[in-house]
Amino acid sequence: MNAAFLGFSVAAAISLVATPLVRDAAKRRGALDVAHSSRKIHGRAVPRLGGIAIIVAFFGAVGLARLMGPIAGFTPSPVMTGAFLAGGAVIAALGIFDDLRGANARTKFAVQFGVAAAMYWSGFRIETLANPFGPHLELGFLAFPFTLLWIAGIINALNLIDGLDGLAGGVAVVALATTVAVGAQHGRPGMIFFAAVLAGAVLGFLRYNLNPASIFMGDSGSMFLGFVLATLSIGTHQKSTTAVSLLIPIVALGLPIADTLLAMSRRAARGVPMFSADRGHIHHRLLDLGLTHRQTVLVLHGASVLLGCTAIALAHATPAQAFGGLLVLATLSACGLYRLGFFRVENALEVLEARKRNAAMRQAVLQARPALDAAESFDELWRAIEPAARALRAREVQLRLGTHGGPRRLYSSGAEPAASDLACATFGIGGERSAGDELLLGWADGRRKVDRDTEIAVELLCREVEPVLERIRSRVRLRRAIGNARQAGRDQRSA
């Protein structure tokens, strides 16, 4: 326990020092989270590389502890400890790349499942499921896919819940505290150590991440937190004698897990891409009820503490007590979610209408592909974009292209989109990592603001435009280089 406290203190100190340094570096690099969407709560550009400080603090404290002596008790084999640290490094690298350059869903899942598979073969396996009223259920050949889904699922659950200042960090700290408590009950000093170190790293970062945040953890932080929590929870589950085993980490991580499952169901029902962000998360619903930013975070932190205490209690519960406690928890959770607008039958018709509308908007974006693929110049790109935007019912359209070493370009459909009678929205081509390329649309159909479904459709259009824009710029640079080389040759001959 002394090692855990020391690791916690060292990680917190490193994080406190590293976070402002990372924040300043992110500002210089322009790695900022820009509020181009209604789902964004902040109204200003905020650095998004805070996860680097958490990662540096975690590995720095672990490395220092390793120099002082072996970290005992985490796993039955050094291979598992090495795999845990190596897997964390790979997920951290993926998150940093995503924050800096952007990674699509296919790339993220490929890396996440690859790391999860390596963790499985190194010994981190979910091979049984809890059964409070009888023997555990052996998964057999399903253990491999179940382990992969658990690790990738928790990684993305922490990523999805990172929507308010300090929310994901606070939820993670509560889950890590629960891991420490359960690890103490099971006699796992190594597991306690790693959980305590990460908790210290996150708490140091939260000093700068609480509302109003001066830095966000970004995907680098949220994915790394998710990986460590998922892996440590498997360590909690393995060889557990409790009747509810795997239900302990499920309850402890109940908030991000529930939010993820609700998001997947909601997006599937509305016919929007599964990995497109929306404004229907639990924290958004609380804000819509009139709670302030800080009140919402405090409510969700309180819910996480309640879930963590319940998870710890389950470790001591008899089968009957576990069943009764889970029944009460499920009932209270269902009532709370219903109060927030989930599970409402009266919303079914609106969802069906939204599904039809979203299908039509996605079709309009798909119809623009041939013209976009054929575009060889900025002018042709504009002529492909404008009809697609019109199909999304936008009356006015502007395309603003950054300099990128050349003149800034502005294309407009005519009237000024910022006219007072229009509902306007600006979309970065390249998403949050846009380098000055923007698409501004204005609607004059009576809407007071742009709904999230329409934003998603325009974001899909921007994703189609981004590679075309890069291709055109590459050709412009190539032609410029050839022209400069020819001019240099002519100058040399004339000399």
N, C-alpha and C positions, 0 to 999 in steps of 0.2 A: 504493500500500500504506500510505503514511503517513496518507492520508485514512481508510482502513478502520480503522487502529489508533486514530485519534482518535475516529471515530464509535463504535467499540466501547467506548472508555473513557468517553465522554460518556454513552452509553446506559446503561452499567452504573452510573454514578454517579447518574443520574436515577432509575433503577429502585430503587437502594438507599435513596434518600430517599423516593420516592413510595410504595413498597409499604407501609411501616408507616402512612402517612397514609391510604391506601386501606383498610387493615385496620381502623383505628379508625372510619372513616366507615361501613364495612359493618356493624360491630358496632352503631353508633348507629342505623342504618336497619333493623337486623334482617335483613340479607341474609346469612343463615347456611345452611350445608349441614347438615341435620339427619339423623342416622343412623336413619332409619325402616325400613331394609331390611337383609336379611342380606348383600346384596352390598356394603354399605358397610363399609369396614375400620375407619374411625375410630369411636370410641365417644362423641364429643362434638360439639357444634355448632361449626362452623368457618366463618369468613367466606369467601365464594366469589367476590369481585370482584377478585382479584389480577390478572386479565388487563388491567384498566384501567391498572395501573402499567406493564405491559409495553408496552401500546399508547402510553401517554403518553411513555415513554422512547424508543420507536422513532421516533415522529413528531417528538418534541422534538429528538433528535439529527440526524435527517434535515433538519429545518427549519434548525437551526443551521448544518449543513454547506452547505445551499443558500444561506444568507445570505453565506457565505464565498466562494462561487463555484459554477459549474455542476458537476453530478455527471455526469461523462463516462463513456462506454463501456458503460453498462448496456444500452441498446437502440439500434437504428439510428434511432429517431425519438422526439422529445419526447412524441408522442401516447402511445406505449407506456409511457413513464415516468409520465405523468400518469394513465393508466388503471390502472397498477399501484398507485399511491398512493390513487387514488379508490376502486378496488375494495377495497383493504385497509380503508379507512375505513368503507365500507358493511358489510363482514363484521364489523368491530369493533363497529359500531352494532347489528347483529343479535345478536351475542353478548352485549353489555351488556343489551339488551332481554330476551334469554332469561334471563339471570341475575337480572334484577330482576322481570320480570313473567311470564316463561315463554312460550315459542313452541312451537306444535305442529310436528310433522314436515313437514306440508304447507307451512307458512309458511317454515320453514328451507330446504327444498329449493327453493321458489320463488325466494327471494332468492339462494341459492347458485348455482342454474343461471342466473339472470338476470345475476349478476356474471360468471359464467364465460362466458356468451355475449358480454358486453361485452368481456371480455378477448380472446376469439377475434377479434372484429371489429377490435380495436385492433392485432392482430398477433401475439398469443401463441397459436400454433397447433402442434399435434402433427400433422404431415402425413405422416410416415414412421414405419415400425417397423423395428427392427433386424433384420438377417439376417446373422449372422457368416459365412455361406458363400456369399454372393452379394450382388447389389444390394439396397439397402433396399426395403422394400415400401411403395409409395405408397398412402396411404389414400383419396385422392380425396374424394368426398362424405362419407365416413365420418370425415374429419378433424374436422368440427364436433362430432358427438356424442361422439367419442373425447376431444376436449379438454374438453368439459363434464363427462364422467364422471370424467376424471382430476382436475380441480380440485375438484369436489364430493366425490369419493371421498377425496382426501387430507385435505380439511377435516374430514370425519367420521371418518377413521381416527385423526387426532390426538385428536379428541374422545373416541373410544372407549377409547383406551389411557390416558387420564387417570384412572387408578383407584387409584394409590398416590402417596404423598407424593414429589414430585420426579421421578416416572417420565416423564411427558410432556415436562417441561422438559429433562431430561437427554437423552432421545431426540432432541428437537429440536436441542439444541446440537450433538450428534454429527453429525446430518444437515446442519446449517448449516456445520460445520467441513469436511465433505465437499464441500459446495457451494463453499466458499472455495478448497479445493485444486483442484477441477475448473475453477473459474473462472480460477484462476491459470494452469492449463495452456492454457486457450483464449484467454487474453488478454482477460478481461472485468473491468476494474477496477470498473465500476459494480456488477456483480453481486456482486463480492467485498465492496464497501462495504455494500450492503444486508444481505447475509448476516451480516457482522461486526457491524453495528449491532444486528440482532435477537438475535444471540448474546449481546452485551453486556447487552441488556435482560433476556433470560431468566436469565442468570447472576446479575444483581443480584437478581432475584426469587427465585431458588433459595435465596438466603441465608435466606429466611423460609419456604420451601416444603419443605425437606428434613425428613425425619422426626425429631421430630414436628412437622408443619407447623402454623404459626399462621395460615396463609391458603392458600386454594386459588386456582388461576388461573381456574376456572370455564369456561363455554362461551366467554366473551369472549376468554380467552387461548388456549384450545385451537383454536378455529376460526380465529383470526387467525394463529396459528402455521401451521396447516395451509394456509391460503390463501397465505401468503408462500412456504412451502416448495414448494407445488405450482407456483406461478408461476415461482419461480427455477429449478426443475427443468426447466421448459419452455425457459427461457433457456439452460440447459446443453445441452439436446437440440438446439435449433435450430442448423442449419448445422454440426453436429458432424461431424468426419471419422472418428471412431472407429467401429469395426465394430459396437459394441453400443449406441451412442447412448442411447436411452431406457432401456435396461436399467441404466444407471448410477444414475439417481435411484430406479428401482424397487428395486434392491439396497440402496441407502443407506436407503430408507424401508421396508425389508423387514419389520421387526418390526410396525409399525402396520398395514401392508397385509395381512400374513398374519393378524394378530389380527382384522381386520375381515372378511376372507373366511371365516375359521373361524366367527366369530360369526353371520354371515348364514346359513351352511350349517347351523349348529347350531339356530338358531331356526326355520328353515324345516322342518327334520326333526322338531322337537319340537312344531310347530304353535302356536308363540307368536308374538305380533306382532313383526315384523321390527325395530322400533325400541324394543322393551322391553328394558331393561337386565337382564342376568343375571349369574350368578356362575360363568361358564365360561371367562373370559378366561385368557390365558396366565399372567398374574400371579396369578390365583386358583389355578390349578393348582400353581404353584410354592409358594404358601403352604400348600396342602393337603399338599404333600410334607414339610412341617415347617420350611421356611425362615422366618426372621423377615422382618419388613417390610423392614428395611434390606438384608438379604441378597438378597431378591428383587429389589429395585431395582438393587443392584449387579450381579447376574447379568444382568439385562436391559440395563443400561447397557453391560456388557461385550459382550453380543451385538450391540448397536448399533455399538460401536466396531469389532468384527470385520466387520460388514456394511459399515461406512463404508470401512474399509481395502480390502475386496474391491472396492468400487465404484471407488475410486481406481485400484487395480491394473488394473481392466478398461479404464480409459481408455488404457492403454499396451499392452494385450494384443493378440496376433495372433488371428485367428479360431479357430485350433485351441486356443490357450491359453485364450481366453474360454470356449469350449465345455467344456473340461476343468475349468476353475475353477467354472463354474456347475453342472456335474454333481456335483462334490464338495460344493459348498455345498448343493445340493438334497438330496443324500443325508444329510448331517449334519443338516440342518433336519428332514427327515422322521423320522430316528431320534430326535431330541430331542423332537419333537411326539408321537411314539408313546410315548415314555417318560412324557410328561405326560398320557397317556390319550386322545389324539386318534387317530382312524383305527382304533379297536379294533372288530373284527367282533363280539366277544362282547357289545358294548353295544347292538347293533342291536335286540334284543328289548325291552330297557328303553326305548329311544327310541320304539318303536312303542306300547308301553303308555302312555308319557308323552303321546304325541300324542293318543291316545283320551281320556285324562283331561283334557288341556288343552282339547280340543274341547268336552267336557261342561261344564267350568267356564265357558268363554266363552259357551256357550249359556245357562247360568244367568244370567249378567250381562245378556245381550241380552233375556232374558225379563223383566227388571226395568224395561226402558225405558218401556213404556206407563204403569206406575204412577208412575215418576219424572216423566215428562212431565206427568202429570195432577196432581201434587202442588201444592197451593196454600198449604200451611202447613208449619211445622216438624213438626207431629204427623203430617201425611200423608206427609211425606218419610221420617220414621222408619218408618211402616207399610210403605213401599215398600222400604226398605233391609233390614229385619229378615228377610223371607223370602228375599231374595237371598243374604244372608250364610248363612242356614240351608242353602241349596242348595249352598253351598261347604263344607258339613259342619261349620260352626262351631256349637258348642253354646251359647256365650254371646256376646252382642254388646252393645257400648256405643257410642253416638254422643255425642261431646263437641263442643259448638259454642262457639267463642270469643265474646267479648263484642261486638265490632264496633259499639260504641255502645249495646248493649242488654244484658240480663241473660245470663249464661252458662247454657247449657242442657245437661242431661245426660239421655240416654235409655238405659235399660238393659233387657236381656231378663229380668232377675231376679237370679240369683246373681252374686256378685262374680267377674268374669272373671279376676282375679288369683289365683284359687284355685290351690293348689299342684299339684293334679292336672291342670291344664290347660297346654297349650302356647299361650302368648299372643303376640300381635304387635300393635303400634300402627302405624297407617297415617295419614299426613297427607293430608287432603283438600286438594288443591292441590300434592301432592307435596312436594318440598324447599322450596317457597315457601309452605307451609301457614301460615296466620295463626291458629293455635290450634284449627282444626277437625280433629278426629281420629276415626278409626274403630278401635275396639279389639275384636279377635276372639279367642276362646279355643276351642281344640279339645281334645276328651277322647277321641280315638280311638287313643291309645297313642303318638302321635308325640312325640318329645322336643323337636323344634323345627319351625318352619314352613318347608317347602321353598320354594324360589324360584319354582316354577311356581304354587303357591297364592298366593304374594305377588303375582305378576304379575296373576292373576285379580282379586285384591282391589284392586290399583292401577287396573285397568280399571274396576271398580265405582266407585272414588273419582273417576275422571275423568268418569263419567256423573253422579255426584252433584254435582260442583263447580258446573256451570252452573245446575243446579236450585236449589242453595243460594243462589247469587248472585241468581237471579231472585226467590226468596222474600224475600231480604233487601231487594232493591230495592223490592218492593211494601210491605214493612213500613215502610221509610223514607218512601215516598210517603204511606202512610196516616198516619204520624206527622206529616209536614209539613202535610198537609191538616188534621189535627186541631188542630195548633198554630195554623194560620192561622185556623181557625174560632173557637178559643178567644180568640185575639187580637182578632178581630172582635167577639165577645160582650163582652169586657172594654172595648173602645173604646166600644160602644154604651151599656153600663151606666155608663161614666164620663160 
